[in-house]
């Protein structure tokens, strides 16, 4: 059974609709690395089709990054 | 009489990807990010909000993935300030100034927030599939 895909983000541009029926579809994946080059978070697909499981994982990582940034700011105050 | 019908066939799709790659240093492989939240629109020519995003555009590495997908991969390291990134765009040049502007924007994408601290980096893999329909 195939898992339902959902759309993340939005995109405009590329060579879409230049010729007849041709279209362009853009997918963007993102990974976050620390100053030492170590992988902090593999966010997966941030723009484009993704499964519900992928979306859940991405959102968990987004929250982790947001919490980390908040702690960092608190430490500087 | 049959109705008019036209389709860019697979050969044409591949030629389109090859044409982008053949642009060399003028290919849309320069990546820049911002914090703007305005919805995407075909008339846009630049990122919407570059607050705390003064870093230079990164010239990514482009490639043909499968026969019909143009890929750009590049990593932007936050240098000037923490930021909550919400948009990314590709251009056909490095632009000028800080934050950079100018040259032609190829695509702009908006997405849910990515919180990023100074010193950390985001690696973007941007795939544009040339579809037949």
N, CA and C atoms of all chains as a GROMACS GRO file, in nm:
protein
  630
    1UNK      N    1   0.085  -0.119   0.000
    1UNK     CA    2   0.000   0.000   0.000
    1UNK      C    3   0.089   0.124   0.000
    2UNK      N    4   0.059   0.215  -0.090
    2UNK     CA    5   0.142   0.335  -0.095
    2UNK      C    6   0.096   0.437   0.009
    3UNK      N    7   0.192   0.508   0.065
    3UNK     CA    8   0.161   0.607   0.166
    3UNK      C    9   0.125   0.739   0.099
    4UNK      N   10   0.026   0.805   0.153
    4UNK     CA   11  -0.016   0.933   0.096
    4UNK      C   12   0.095   1.036   0.112
    5UNK      N   13   0.118   1.112   0.005
    5UNK     CA   14   0.219   1.216   0.009
    5UNK      C   15   0.156   1.350   0.037
    6UNK      N   16   0.228   1.435   0.108
    6UNK     CA   17   0.181   1.571   0.130
    6UNK      C   18   0.283   1.669   0.075
    7UNK      N   19   0.237   1.790   0.050
    7UNK     CA   20   0.323   1.892  -0.009
    7UNK      C   21   0.382   1.980   0.100
    8UNK      N   22   0.514   1.999   0.096
    8UNK     CA   23   0.580   2.091   0.189
    8UNK      C   24   0.628   2.212   0.112
    9UNK      N   25   0.611   2.330   0.170
    9UNK     CA   26   0.665   2.452   0.113
    9UNK      C   27   0.603   2.487  -0.022
   10UNK      N   28   0.658   2.590  -0.083
   10UNK     CA   29   0.612   2.630  -0.215
   10UNK      C   30   0.732   2.679  -0.294
   11UNK      N   31   0.719   2.676  -0.424
   11UNK     CA   32   0.831   2.715  -0.509
   11UNK      C   33   0.776   2.781  -0.635
   12UNK      N   34   0.850   2.877  -0.688
   12UNK     CA   35   0.813   2.940  -0.812
   12UNK      C   36   0.939   2.956  -0.895
   13UNK      N   37   0.924   2.958  -1.025
   13UNK     CA   38   1.038   2.982  -1.112
   13UNK      C   39   1.082   2.856  -1.183
   14UNK      N   40   1.208   2.852  -1.221
   14UNK     CA   41   1.254   2.743  -1.303
   14UNK      C   42   1.199   2.758  -1.444
   15UNK      N   43   1.222   2.660  -1.528
   15UNK     CA   44   1.181   2.673  -1.667
   15UNK      C   45   1.037   2.632  -1.691
   16UNK      N   46   0.953   2.640  -1.589
   16UNK     CA   47   0.816   2.593  -1.602
   16UNK      C   48   0.741   2.656  -1.717
   17UNK      N   49   0.667   2.575  -1.786
   17UNK     CA   50   0.576   2.620  -1.891
   17UNK      C   51   0.645   2.699  -2.002
   18UNK      N   52   0.770   2.667  -2.029
   18UNK     CA   53   0.837   2.733  -2.140
   18UNK      C   54   0.782   2.681  -2.272
   19UNK      N   55   0.768   2.551  -2.280
   19UNK     CA   56   0.723   2.489  -2.403
   19UNK      C   57   0.597   2.407  -2.379
   20UNK      N   58   0.495   2.436  -2.456
   20UNK     CA   59   0.378   2.350  -2.457
   20UNK      C   60   0.341   2.300  -2.318
   21UNK      N   61   0.340   2.170  -2.303
   21UNK     CA   62   0.295   2.111  -2.178
   21UNK      C   63   0.408   2.089  -2.078
   22UNK      N   64   0.529   2.129  -2.111
   22UNK     CA   65   0.640   2.102  -2.020
   22UNK      C   66   0.626   2.181  -1.890
   23UNK      N   67   0.656   2.118  -1.781
   23UNK     CA   68   0.653   2.183  -1.651
   23UNK      C   69   0.779   2.146  -1.574
   24UNK      N   70   0.812   2.227  -1.475
   24UNK     CA   71   0.923   2.195  -1.387
   24UNK      C   72   0.872   2.178  -1.245
   25UNK      N   73   0.919   2.076  -1.181
   25UNK     CA   74   0.880   2.050  -1.043
   25UNK      C   75   1.006   2.048  -0.957
   26UNK      N   76   1.009   2.132  -0.856
   26UNK     CA   77   1.130   2.143  -0.774
   26UNK      C   78   1.111   2.077  -0.638
   27UNK      N   79   1.210   2.002  -0.598
   27UNK     CA   80   1.215   1.942  -0.466
   27UNK      C   81   1.343   1.988  -0.397
   28UNK      N   82   1.332   2.026  -0.271
   28UNK     CA   83   1.450   2.074  -0.198
   28UNK      C   84   1.466   1.992  -0.069
   29UNK      N   85   1.587   1.943  -0.050
   29UNK     CA   86   1.621   1.874   0.074
   29UNK      C   87   1.725   1.958   0.148
   30UNK      N   88   1.728   1.945   0.281
   30UNK     CA   89   1.821   2.026   0.360
   30UNK      C   90   1.882   1.944   0.472
   31UNK      N   91   2.009   1.973   0.498
   31UNK     CA   92   2.079   1.914   0.613
   31UNK      C   93   2.150   2.027   0.687
   32UNK      N   94   2.154   2.017   0.818
   32UNK     CA   95   2.220   2.119   0.900
   32UNK      C   96   2.345   2.059   0.963
   33UNK      N   97   2.454   2.135   0.953
   33UNK     CA   98   2.583   2.090   1.007
   33UNK      C   99   2.633   2.190   1.110
   34UNK      N  100   2.710   2.139   1.206
   34UNK     CA  101   2.771   2.224   1.307
   34UNK      C  102   2.901   2.285   1.256
   35UNK      N  103   2.962   2.373   1.338
   35UNK     CA  104   3.086   2.439   1.298
   35UNK      C  105   3.200   2.340   1.267
   36UNK      N  106   3.194   2.224   1.329
   36UNK     CA  107   3.298   2.123   1.307
   36UNK      C  108   3.267   2.033   1.187
   37UNK      N  109   3.158   2.060   1.120
   37UNK     CA  110   3.120   1.980   1.004
   37UNK      C  111   3.037   1.858   1.037
   38UNK      N  112   3.009   1.838   1.165
   38UNK     CA  113   2.928   1.722   1.204
   38UNK      C  114   2.781   1.746   1.169
   39UNK      N  115   2.716   1.641   1.124
   39UNK     CA  116   2.573   1.651   1.091
   39UNK      C  117   2.491   1.668   1.219
   40UNK      N  118   2.411   1.774   1.221
   40UNK     CA  119   2.322   1.799   1.335
   40UNK      C  120   2.181   1.747   1.305
   41UNK      N  121   2.133   1.776   1.185
   41UNK     CA  122   1.996   1.737   1.151
   41UNK      C  123   1.981   1.717   1.001
   42UNK      N  124   1.932   1.599   0.964
   42UNK     CA  125   1.897   1.574   0.824
   42UNK      C  126   1.747   1.596   0.812
   43UNK      N  127   1.710   1.714   0.763
   43UNK     CA  128   1.569   1.753   0.760
   43UNK      C  129   1.491   1.683   0.649
   44UNK      N  130   1.559   1.624   0.556
   44UNK     CA  131   1.490   1.561   0.444
   44UNK      C  132   1.427   1.664   0.353
   45UNK      N  133   1.310   1.632   0.302
   45UNK     CA  134   1.242   1.719   0.205
   45UNK      C  135   1.176   1.836   0.277
   46UNK      N  136   1.223   1.958   0.245
   46UNK     CA  137   1.160   2.077   0.303
   46UNK      C  138   1.068   2.145   0.202
   47UNK      N  139   1.086   2.114   0.074
   47UNK     CA  140   0.995   2.162  -0.030
   47UNK      C  141   0.969   2.045  -0.124
   48UNK      N  142   0.840   2.012  -0.143
   48UNK     CA  143   0.806   1.902  -0.233
   48UNK      C  144   0.724   1.795  -0.163
   49UNK      N  145   0.700   1.689  -0.235
   49UNK     CA  146   0.619   1.580  -0.182
   49UNK      C  147   0.697   1.499  -0.079
   50UNK      N  148   0.631   1.462   0.028
   50UNK     CA  149   0.692   1.378   0.132
   50UNK      C  150   0.582   1.301   0.203
   51UNK      N  151   0.623   1.193   0.266
   51UNK     CA  152   0.526   1.112   0.339
   51UNK      C  153   0.497   1.176   0.474
   52UNK      N  154   0.389   1.133   0.536
   52UNK     CA  155   0.353   1.185   0.668
   52UNK      C  156   0.462   1.153   0.769
   53UNK      N  157   0.523   1.035   0.756
   53UNK     CA  158   0.630   0.997   0.848
   53UNK      C  159   0.751   1.090   0.832
   54UNK      N  160   0.784   1.120   0.707
   54UNK     CA  161   0.896   1.212   0.682
   54UNK      C  162   0.865   1.351   0.738
   55UNK      N  163   0.742   1.396   0.720
   55UNK     CA  164   0.702   1.527   0.770
   55UNK      C  165   0.713   1.534   0.921
   56UNK      N  166   0.673   1.427   0.987
   56UNK     CA  167   0.678   1.423   1.134
   56UNK      C  168   0.824   1.432   1.180
   57UNK      N  169   0.910   1.357   1.117
   57UNK     CA  170   1.051   1.358   1.153
   57UNK      C  171   1.114   1.497   1.129
   58UNK      N  172   1.080   1.556   1.015
   58UNK     CA  173   1.132   1.689   0.983
   58UNK      C  174   1.088   1.791   1.088
   59UNK      N  175   0.962   1.784   1.126
   59UNK     CA  176   0.910   1.880   1.224
   59UNK      C  177   0.974   1.862   1.361
   60UNK      N  178   1.004   1.738   1.396
   60UNK     CA  179   1.074   1.714   1.523
   60UNK      C  180   1.213   1.777   1.520
   61UNK      N  181   1.280   1.763   1.408
   61UNK     CA  182   1.414   1.821   1.395
   61UNK      C  183   1.408   1.974   1.393
   62UNK      N  184   1.306   2.029   1.330
   62UNK     CA  185   1.289   2.176   1.331
   62UNK      C  186   1.276   2.225   1.476
   63UNK      N  187   1.197   2.154   1.555
   63UNK     CA  188   1.177   2.194   1.695
   63UNK      C  189   1.308   2.184   1.772
   64UNK      N  190   1.384   2.077   1.746
   64UNK     CA  191   1.513   2.062   1.812
   64UNK      C  192   1.605   2.180   1.780
   65UNK      N  193   1.607   2.220   1.654
   65UNK     CA  194   1.691   2.333   1.613
   65UNK      C  195   1.643   2.463   1.677
   66UNK      N  196   1.510   2.480   1.684
   66UNK     CA  197   1.455   2.602   1.744
   66UNK      C  198   1.488   2.608   1.893
   67UNK      N  199   1.476   2.495   1.961
   67UNK     CA  200   1.508   2.491   2.105
   67UNK      C  201   1.656   2.519   2.126
   68UNK      N  202   1.739   2.464   2.039
   68UNK     CA  203   1.884   2.484   2.051
   68UNK      C  204   1.920   2.631   2.032
   69UNK      N  205   1.855   2.695   1.936
   69UNK     CA  206   1.880   2.838   1.913
   69UNK      C  207   1.835   2.920   2.033
   70UNK      N  208   1.722   2.884   2.089
   70UNK     CA  209   1.670   2.958   2.205
   70UNK      C  210   1.764   2.944   2.324
   71UNK      N  211   1.813   2.823   2.346
   71UNK     CA  212   1.908   2.802   2.457
   71UNK      C  213   2.035   2.882   2.435
   72UNK      N  214   2.078   2.886   2.311
   72UNK     CA  215   2.200   2.961   2.277
   72UNK      C  216   2.181   3.109   2.306
   73UNK      N  217   2.064   3.162   2.270
   73UNK     CA  218   2.036   3.304   2.295
   73UNK      C  219   2.026   3.331   2.444
   74UNK      N  220   1.962   3.240   2.517
   74UNK     CA  221   1.951   3.257   2.662
   74UNK      C  222   2.090   3.261   2.725
   75UNK      N  223   2.180   3.180   2.675
   75UNK     CA  224   2.315   3.174   2.730
   75UNK      C  225   2.394   3.300   2.709
   76UNK      N  226   2.356   3.376   2.607
   76UNK     CA  227   2.427   3.501   2.577
   76UNK      C  228   2.371   3.618   2.657
   77UNK      N  229   2.248   3.600   2.714
   77UNK     CA  230   2.185   3.712   2.786
   77UNK      C  231   2.247   3.728   2.924
   78UNK      N  232  -1.080   1.693  -3.855
   78UNK     CA  233  -0.942   1.731  -3.832
   78UNK      C  234  -0.908   1.711  -3.684
   79UNK      N  235  -0.790   1.656  -3.658
   79UNK     CA  236  -0.751   1.632  -3.520
   79UNK      C  237  -0.722   1.764  -3.449
   80UNK      N  238  -0.749   1.767  -3.318
   80UNK     CA  239  -0.720   1.887  -3.240
   80UNK      C  240  -0.569   1.907  -3.231
   81UNK      N  241  -0.527   2.031  -3.218
   81UNK     CA  242  -0.384   2.060  -3.201
   81UNK      C  243  -0.331   1.988  -3.077
   82UNK      N  244  -0.212   1.938  -3.089
   82UNK     CA  245  -0.152   1.867  -2.976
   82UNK      C  246  -0.002   1.886  -2.982
   83UNK      N  247   0.060   1.909  -2.869
   83UNK     CA  248   0.205   1.926  -2.865
   83UNK      C  249   0.257   1.872  -2.732
   84UNK      N  250   0.376   1.819  -2.736
   84UNK     CA  251   0.437   1.766  -2.614
   84UNK      C  252   0.588   1.774  -2.628
   85UNK      N  253   0.655   1.828  -2.528
   85UNK     CA  254   0.801   1.820  -2.525
   85UNK      C  255   0.837   1.678  -2.484
   86UNK      N  256   0.900   1.608  -2.575
   86UNK     CA  257   0.927   1.466  -2.554
   86UNK      C  258   1.052   1.449  -2.468
   87UNK      N  259   1.083   1.326  -2.436
   87UNK     CA  260   1.194   1.301  -2.343
   87UNK      C  261   1.326   1.360  -2.392
   88UNK      N  262   1.348   1.354  -2.524
   88UNK     CA  263   1.471   1.413  -2.577
   88UNK      C  264   1.478   1.562  -2.550
   89UNK      N  265   1.365   1.629  -2.564
   89UNK     CA  266   1.360   1.772  -2.536
   89UNK      C  267   1.379   1.802  -2.389
   90UNK      N  268   1.323   1.717  -2.306
   90UNK     CA  269   1.341   1.736  -2.160
   90UNK      C  270   1.489   1.726  -2.124
   91UNK      N  271   1.555   1.627  -2.183
   91UNK     CA  272   1.697   1.609  -2.153
   91UNK      C  273   1.780   1.726  -2.208
   92UNK      N  274   1.741   1.774  -2.326
   92UNK     CA  275   1.811   1.889  -2.383
   92UNK      C  276   1.799   2.010  -2.292
   93UNK      N  277   1.685   2.026  -2.228
   93UNK     CA  278   1.665   2.141  -2.139
   93UNK      C  279   1.761   2.135  -2.020
   94UNK      N  280   1.773   2.016  -1.963
   94UNK     CA  281   1.868   2.000  -1.852
   94UNK      C  282   2.011   2.024  -1.900
   95UNK      N  283   2.044   1.968  -2.016
   95UNK     CA  284   2.179   1.987  -2.071
   95UNK      C  285   2.208   2.135  -2.097
   96UNK      N  286   2.105   2.206  -2.144
   96UNK     CA  287   2.123   2.349  -2.173
   96UNK      C  288   2.154   2.427  -2.045
   97UNK      N  289   2.089   2.392  -1.937
   97UNK     CA  290   2.118   2.459  -1.809
   97UNK      C  291   2.262   2.432  -1.766
   98UNK      N  292   2.303   2.307  -1.778
   98UNK     CA  293   2.440   2.270  -1.740
   98UNK      C  294   2.543   2.340  -1.828
   99UNK      N  295   2.510   2.356  -1.956
   99UNK     CA  296   2.604   2.415  -2.051
   99UNK      C  297   2.628   2.563  -2.024
  100UNK      N  298   2.546   2.623  -1.938
  100UNK     CA  299   2.567   2.764  -1.905
  100UNK      C  300   2.693   2.786  -1.823
  101UNK      N  301   2.748   2.677  -1.770
  101UNK     CA  302   2.873   2.687  -1.695
  101UNK      C  303   2.860   2.778  -1.575
  102UNK      N  304   2.949   2.878  -1.566
  102UNK     CA  305   2.949   2.967  -1.449
  102UNK      C  306   2.827   3.059  -1.446
  103UNK      N  307   2.750   3.061  -1.554
  103UNK     CA  308   2.627   3.140  -1.556
  103UNK      C  309   2.502   3.055  -1.533
  104UNK      N  310   2.522   2.931  -1.495
  104UNK     CA  311   2.409   2.843  -1.464
  104UNK      C  312   2.343   2.891  -1.334
  105UNK      N  313   2.217   2.857  -1.314
  105UNK     CA  314   2.148   2.900  -1.191
  105UNK      C  315   2.188   2.814  -1.072
  106UNK      N  316   2.314   2.826  -1.034
  106UNK     CA  317   2.371   2.741  -0.929
  106UNK      C  318   2.418   2.821  -0.808
  107UNK      N  319   2.380   2.950  -0.802
  107UNK     CA  320   2.422   3.034  -0.689
  107UNK      C  321   2.305   3.039  -0.589
  108UNK      N  322   2.332   2.998  -0.468
  108UNK     CA  323   2.226   2.978  -0.369
  108UNK      C  324   2.234   3.086  -0.261
  109UNK      N  325   2.117   3.141  -0.226
  109UNK     CA  326   2.108   3.243  -0.122
  109UNK      C  327   1.984   3.215  -0.039
  110UNK      N  328   1.986   3.248   0.088
  110UNK     CA  329   1.872   3.221   0.175
  110UNK      C  330   1.828   3.348   0.246
  111UNK      N  331   1.705   3.345   0.294
  111UNK     CA  332   1.650   3.461   0.361
  111UNK      C  333   1.546   3.421   0.465
  112UNK      N  334   1.479   3.524   0.518
  112UNK     CA  335   1.382   3.502   0.625
  112UNK      C  336   1.241   3.544   0.584
  113UNK      N  337   1.221   3.576   0.458
  113UNK     CA  338   1.092   3.624   0.411
  113UNK      C  339   0.984   3.518   0.412
  114UNK      N  340   0.860   3.563   0.433
  114UNK     CA  341   0.747   3.470   0.441
  114UNK      C  342   0.639   3.500   0.337
  115UNK      N  343   0.669   3.590   0.244
  115UNK     CA  344   0.572   3.620   0.139
  115UNK      C  345   0.560   3.502   0.044
  116UNK      N  346   0.438   3.471   0.006
  116UNK     CA  347   0.415   3.359  -0.085
  116UNK      C  348   0.490   3.379  -0.217
  117UNK      N  349   0.527   3.269  -0.279
  117UNK     CA  350   0.599   3.276  -0.406
  117UNK      C  351   0.508   3.330  -0.516
  118UNK      N  352   0.571   3.401  -0.610
  118UNK     CA  353   0.496   3.461  -0.720
  118UNK      C  354   0.588   3.469  -0.842
  119UNK      N  355   0.536   3.442  -0.960
  119UNK     CA  356   0.622   3.442  -1.080
  119UNK      C  357   0.690   3.575  -1.108
  120UNK      N  358   0.636   3.687  -1.056
  120UNK     CA  359   0.694   3.818  -1.085
  120UNK      C  360   0.812   3.852  -0.993
  121UNK      N  361   0.836   3.771  -0.894
  121UNK     CA  362   0.945   3.802  -0.800
  121UNK      C  363   1.081   3.790  -0.868
  122UNK      N  364   1.174   3.876  -0.824
  122UNK     CA  365   1.308   3.878  -0.883
  122UNK      C  366   1.418   3.862  -0.779
  123UNK      N  367   1.379   3.855  -0.652
  123UNK     CA  368   1.480   3.846  -0.546
  123UNK      C  369   1.415   3.784  -0.423
  124UNK      N  370   1.499   3.747  -0.326
  124UNK     CA  371   1.446   3.703  -0.197
  124UNK      C  372   1.365   3.818  -0.136
  125UNK      N  373   1.275   3.785  -0.045
  125UNK     CA  374   1.185   3.886   0.011
  125UNK      C  375   1.249   3.960   0.128
  126UNK      N  376   1.320   3.889   0.215
  126UNK     CA  377   1.374   3.952   0.336
  126UNK      C  378   1.509   3.887   0.369
  127UNK      N  379   1.615   3.970   0.365
  127UNK     CA  380   1.750   3.918   0.388
  127UNK      C  381   1.806   3.960   0.524
  128UNK      N  382   1.717   4.001   0.615
  128UNK     CA  383   1.760   4.042   0.748
  128UNK      C  384   1.844   3.931   0.813
  129UNK      N  385   1.959   3.968   0.866
  129UNK     CA  386   2.050   3.872   0.932
  129UNK      C  387   2.102   3.765   0.836
  130UNK      N  388   2.095   3.792   0.708
  130UNK     CA  389   2.145   3.696   0.608
  130UNK      C  390   2.239   3.768   0.511
  131UNK      N  391   2.346   3.822   0.564
  131UNK     CA  392   2.439   3.899   0.483
  131UNK      C  393   2.545   3.817   0.412
  132UNK      N  394   2.539   3.686   0.428
  132UNK     CA  395   2.641   3.601   0.367
  132UNK      C  396   2.638   3.608   0.214
  133UNK      N  397   2.753   3.588   0.154
  133UNK     CA  398   2.762   3.582   0.008
  133UNK      C  399   2.682   3.463  -0.044
  134UNK      N  400   2.636   3.476  -0.168
  134UNK     CA  401   2.575   3.359  -0.232
  134UNK      C  402   2.680   3.250  -0.248
  135UNK      N  403   2.635   3.129  -0.233
  135UNK     CA  404   2.725   3.015  -0.248
  135UNK      C  405   2.709   2.956  -0.387
  136UNK      N  406   2.818   2.942  -0.458
  136UNK     CA  407   2.812   2.876  -0.588
  136UNK      C  408   2.807   2.726  -0.565
  137UNK      N  409   2.694   2.667  -0.592
  137UNK     CA  410   2.679   2.525  -0.570
  137UNK      C  411   2.742   2.444  -0.682
  138UNK      N  412   2.727   2.316  -0.670
  138UNK     CA  413   2.773   2.223  -0.773
  138UNK      C  414   2.650   2.171  -0.846
  139UNK      N  415   2.645   2.189  -0.977
  139UNK     CA  416   2.528   2.142  -1.049
  139UNK      C  417   2.556   2.012  -1.124
  140UNK      N  418   2.449   1.940  -1.153
  140UNK     CA  419   2.463   1.808  -1.217
  140UNK      C  420   2.330   1.767  -1.278
  141UNK      N  421   2.338   1.671  -1.368
  141UNK     CA  422   2.217   1.610  -1.424
  141UNK      C  423   2.191   1.482  -1.346
  142UNK      N  424   2.073   1.474  -1.287
  142UNK     CA  425   2.037   1.357  -1.208
  142UNK      C  426   1.923   1.288  -1.281
  143UNK      N  427   1.938   1.163  -1.311
  143UNK     CA  428   1.854   1.096  -1.410
  143UNK      C  429   1.867   1.177  -1.538
  144UNK      N  430   1.781   1.163  -1.633
  144UNK     CA  431   1.797   1.237  -1.758
  144UNK      C  432   1.725   1.371  -1.757
  145UNK      N  433   1.637   1.389  -1.660
  145UNK     CA  434   1.546   1.502  -1.670
  145UNK      C  435   1.549   1.594  -1.548
  146UNK      N  436   1.645   1.577  -1.461
  146UNK     CA  437   1.650   1.657  -1.338
  146UNK      C  438   1.780   1.734  -1.330
  147UNK      N  439   1.766   1.866  -1.309
  147UNK     CA  440   1.882   1.954  -1.289
  147UNK      C  441   1.900   1.974  -1.139
  148UNK      N  442   2.017   1.940  -1.089
  148UNK     CA  443   2.043   1.946  -0.944
  148UNK      C  444   2.150   2.049  -0.913
  149UNK      N  445   2.126   2.126  -0.807
  149UNK     CA  446   2.227   2.216  -0.752
  149UNK      C  447   2.242   2.184  -0.604
  150UNK      N  448   2.367   2.166  -0.560
  150UNK     CA  449   2.395   2.139  -0.419
  150UNK      C  450   2.492   2.244  -0.368
  151UNK      N  451   2.457   2.308  -0.257
  151UNK     CA  452   2.546   2.408  -0.200
  151UNK      C  453   2.520   2.424  -0.051
  152UNK      N  454   2.622   2.468   0.021
  152UNK     CA  455   2.614   2.482   0.166
  152UNK      C  456   2.640   2.627   0.206
  153UNK      N  457   2.548   2.684   0.281
  153UNK     CA  458   2.562   2.821   0.330
  153UNK      C  459   2.590   2.817   0.480
  154UNK      N  460   2.700   2.878   0.521
  154UNK     CA  461   2.735   2.886   0.662
  154UNK      C  462   2.692   3.021   0.718
  155UNK      N  463   2.617   3.019   0.826
  155UNK     CA  464   2.572   3.143   0.888
  155UNK      C  465   2.693   3.212   0.950
  156UNK      N  466   2.714   3.338   0.905
  156UNK     CA  467   2.834   3.410   0.949
  156UNK      C  468   2.802   3.537   1.024
  157UNK      N  469   2.688   3.601   0.993
  157UNK     CA  470   2.668   3.734   1.051
  157UNK      C  471   2.574   3.735   1.170
  158UNK      N  472   2.480   3.642   1.177
  158UNK     CA  473   2.384   3.642   1.288
  158UNK      C  474   2.305   3.513   1.288
  159UNK      N  475   2.248   3.481   1.404
  159UNK     CA  476   2.149   3.373   1.407
  159UNK      C  477   2.033   3.413   1.316
  160UNK      N  478   1.961   3.317   1.267
  160UNK     CA  479   1.845   3.351   1.183
  160UNK      C  480   1.748   3.234   1.179
  161UNK      N  481   1.624   3.267   1.149
  161UNK     CA  482   1.522   3.165   1.127
  161UNK      C  483   1.490   3.168   0.978
  162UNK      N  484   1.548   3.074   0.907
  162UNK     CA  485   1.544   3.072   0.761
  162UNK      C  486   1.408   3.021   0.713
  163UNK      N  487   1.352   3.092   0.615
  163UNK     CA  488   1.221   3.053   0.561
  163UNK      C  489   1.214   3.055   0.409
  164UNK      N  490   1.324   3.096   0.344
  164UNK     CA  491   1.319   3.102   0.197
  164UNK      C  492   1.459   3.077   0.142
  165UNK      N  493   1.465   3.025   0.021
  165UNK     CA  494   1.592   3.004  -0.048
  165UNK      C  495   1.567   3.028  -0.196
  166UNK      N  496   1.670   3.075  -0.264
  166UNK     CA  497   1.656   3.101  -0.408
  166UNK      C  498   1.786   3.066  -0.477
  167UNK      N  499   1.775   3.040  -0.608
  167UNK     CA  500   1.895   3.021  -0.690
  167UNK      C  501   1.899   3.131  -0.795
  168UNK      N  502   2.022   3.172  -0.829
  168UNK     CA  503   2.047   3.279  -0.923
  168UNK      C  504   2.152   3.233  -1.024
  169UNK      N  505   2.164   3.314  -1.131
  169UNK     CA  506   2.265   3.279  -1.233
  169UNK      C  507   2.396   3.357  -1.213
  170UNK      N  508   2.414   3.415  -1.096
  170UNK     CA  509   2.538   3.484  -1.066
  170UNK      C  510   2.549   3.511  -0.917
  171UNK      N  511   2.667   3.557  -0.876
  171UNK     CA  512   2.693   3.578  -0.734
  171UNK      C  513   2.631   3.705  -0.680
  172UNK      N  514   2.590   3.798  -0.771
  172UNK     CA  515   2.534   3.925  -0.727
  172UNK      C  516   2.642   4.014  -0.666
  173UNK      N  517   2.597   4.129  -0.616
  173UNK     CA  518   2.690   4.223  -0.554
  173UNK      C  519   2.631   4.276  -0.424
  174UNK      N  520   2.720   4.323  -0.336
  174UNK     CA  521   2.676   4.382  -0.210
  174UNK      C  522   2.663   4.279  -0.100
  175UNK      N  523   2.626   4.329   0.018
  175UNK     CA  524   2.606   4.242   0.133
  175UNK      C  525   2.482   4.289   0.209
  176UNK      N  526   2.377   4.212   0.207
  176UNK     CA  527   2.361   4.084   0.136
  176UNK      C  528   2.356   4.105  -0.015
  177UNK      N  529   2.392   4.003  -0.089
  177UNK     CA  530   2.399   4.017  -0.234
  177UNK      C  531   2.262   4.040  -0.298
  178UNK      N  532   2.265   4.113  -0.409
  178UNK     CA  533   2.146   4.127  -0.493
  178UNK      C  534   2.194   4.134  -0.638
  179UNK      N  535   2.098   4.130  -0.729
  179UNK     CA  536   2.133   4.136  -0.871
  179UNK      C  537   2.141   3.998  -0.934
  180UNK      N  538   2.170   3.998  -1.064
  180UNK     CA  539   2.163   3.878  -1.149
  180UNK      C  540   2.018   3.828  -1.154
  181UNK      N  541   1.996   3.719  -1.219
  181UNK     CA  542   1.859   3.672  -1.244
  181UNK      C  543   1.823   3.556  -1.150
  182UNK      N  544   1.709   3.572  -1.082
  182UNK     CA  545   1.663   3.464  -0.995
  182UNK      C  546   1.597   3.356  -1.081
  183UNK      N  547   1.636   3.233  -1.057
  183UNK     CA  548   1.583   3.118  -1.132
  183UNK      C  549   1.462   3.060  -1.062
  184UNK      N  550   1.472   3.041  -0.932
  184UNK     CA  551   1.358   2.994  -0.854
  184UNK      C  552   1.368   3.047  -0.713
  185UNK      N  553   1.253   3.060  -0.649
  185UNK     CA  554   1.247   3.096  -0.507
  185UNK      C  555   1.153   2.998  -0.439
  186UNK      N  556   1.194   2.948  -0.324
  186UNK     CA  557   1.112   2.854  -0.249
  186UNK      C  558   1.091   2.907  -0.108
  187UNK      N  559   0.975   2.881  -0.054
  187UNK     CA  560   0.943   2.918   0.084
  187UNK      C  561   0.906   2.791   0.160
  188UNK      N  562   0.945   2.786   0.287
  188UNK     CA  563   0.923   2.663   0.363
  188UNK      C  564   0.909   2.695   0.510
  189UNK      N  565   0.875   2.594   0.590
  189UNK     CA  566   0.863   2.613   0.734
  189UNK      C  567   1.001   2.645   0.793
  190UNK      N  568   1.002   2.711   0.907
  190UNK     CA  569   1.122   2.768   0.965
  190UNK      C  570   1.233   2.666   0.993
  191UNK      N  571   1.354   2.708   0.963
  191UNK     CA  572   1.474   2.634   1.004
  191UNK      C  573   1.559   2.729   1.087
  192UNK      N  574   1.573   2.701   1.216
  192UNK     CA  575   1.650   2.787   1.307
  192UNK      C  576   1.797   2.752   1.295
  193UNK      N  577   1.878   2.855   1.275
  193UNK     CA  578   2.019   2.828   1.249
  193UNK      C  579   2.105   2.927   1.327
  194UNK      N  580   2.207   2.875   1.396
  194UNK     CA  581   2.296   2.958   1.477
  194UNK      C  582   2.419   2.999   1.394
  195UNK      N  583   2.482   3.108   1.438
  195UNK     CA  584   2.609   3.147   1.376
  195UNK      C  585   2.705   3.028   1.382
  196UNK      N  586   2.772   3.003   1.274
  196UNK     CA  587   2.868   2.894   1.268
  196UNK      C  588   2.812   2.766   1.211
  197UNK      N  589   2.682   2.749   1.224
  197UNK     CA  590   2.620   2.629   1.166
  197UNK      C  591   2.591   2.652   1.017
  198UNK      N  592   2.566   2.545   0.946
  198UNK     CA  593   2.548   2.552   0.801
  198UNK      C  594   2.424   2.475   0.758
  199UNK      N  595   2.367   2.520   0.647
  199UNK     CA  596   2.260   2.443   0.583
  199UNK      C  597   2.308   2.401   0.445
  200UNK      N  598   2.301   2.271   0.420
  200UNK     CA  599   2.330   2.219   0.286
  200UNK      C  600   2.198   2.199   0.214
  201UNK      N  601   2.183   2.265   0.101
  201UNK     CA  602   2.062   2.253   0.019
  201UNK      C  603   2.090   2.162  -0.101
  202UNK      N  604   1.998   2.070  -0.126
  202UNK     CA  605   1.999   1.991  -0.249
  202UNK      C  606   1.872   2.027  -0.324
  203UNK      N  607   1.887   2.099  -0.435
  203UNK     CA  608   1.772   2.156  -0.507
  203UNK      C  609   1.760   2.084  -0.641
  204UNK      N  610   1.654   2.006  -0.656
  204UNK     CA  611   1.630   1.928  -0.778
  204UNK      C  612   1.514   1.988  -0.856
  205UNK      N  613   1.536   2.018  -0.981
  205UNK     CA  614   1.430   2.066  -1.068
  205UNK      C  615   1.407   1.962  -1.178
  206UNK      N  616   1.293   1.896  -1.170
  206UNK     CA  617   1.256   1.792  -1.267
  206UNK      C  618   1.180   1.855  -1.383
  207UNK      N  619   1.230   1.834  -1.503
  207UNK     CA  620   1.159   1.880  -1.622
  207UNK      C  621   1.057   1.773  -1.659
  208UNK      N  622   0.930   1.806  -1.642
  208UNK     CA  623   0.825   1.709  -1.665
  208UNK      C  624   0.768   1.724  -1.805
  209UNK      N  625   0.709   1.617  -1.856
  209UNK     CA  626   0.650   1.622  -1.990
  209UNK      C  627   0.508   1.675  -1.986
  210UNK      N  628   0.444   1.664  -1.873
  210UNK     CA  629   0.306   1.712  -1.863
  210UNK      C  630   0.292   1.808  -1.747
   0.00000   0.00000   0.00000
